[in-house]
């Protein structure tokens, strides 16, 4: 196995680990926001405005 193949395997493992961490973060964030809406801590239109603002800021950057 060449060095290039070893680097490729390590890179794939790093990407898989990062993907798992980010997936776990998003699942927890969506669950928490869903619970907040269900318990009427946050109103759904307010959450929609917040999401639209974050999305618009992301497009501007």
N, C-alpha and C positions, 0 to 999 in steps of 0.2 A: 504494500500500500504506500503510495507516494505521499509526500508532504501536502500536496495540493488536495488530495482526497481526505487526509486527516483534518485539514483546516475546514473543508466543506462539511464534514461530519460534526465537528465542534460547532460550527456556525449554525447548522440545523438544530442542534440541541439547545443552543442559546435562544434561537428564535422560538422554538417550541416552549421553552420555559417562560420567556417574556409573554408569549401569547396566553399561556395559562394564567399568569399573574394579572394581566390586563382584563382577561375574561372574568376572572374572579372579582376584580374591582368593579366592573360594570354590572355584574349580577347583583352584587351587594348594594350598589348605588341605586339601581332600578328598584330593587326590593324595598329599600328604605323610602324612596320617594312614593312608591305605590302604597306603602303603609301610611305615610303622612297624608296622602290624599284620601285614603279609605277612612282614616280617623278624623278627617276634616281639620287637620292641623294646617294644611296648605290647600287652598282652593284650586281646582283644576285649571280655571282660566289664568290664575296667577302663575301656576307652574308652566303653562303654555307660553306665557309672555317671557318668563325667565329663560325657557329653552330657546325661544326665538331670538332673544338677545344674545345668548351664548353662541348660537349658530351664526348670527350676523357678525359678531365680533371675530369669530373664527374665519369667516370669509374675508374680512378686512385685513387680517394678519398675513 
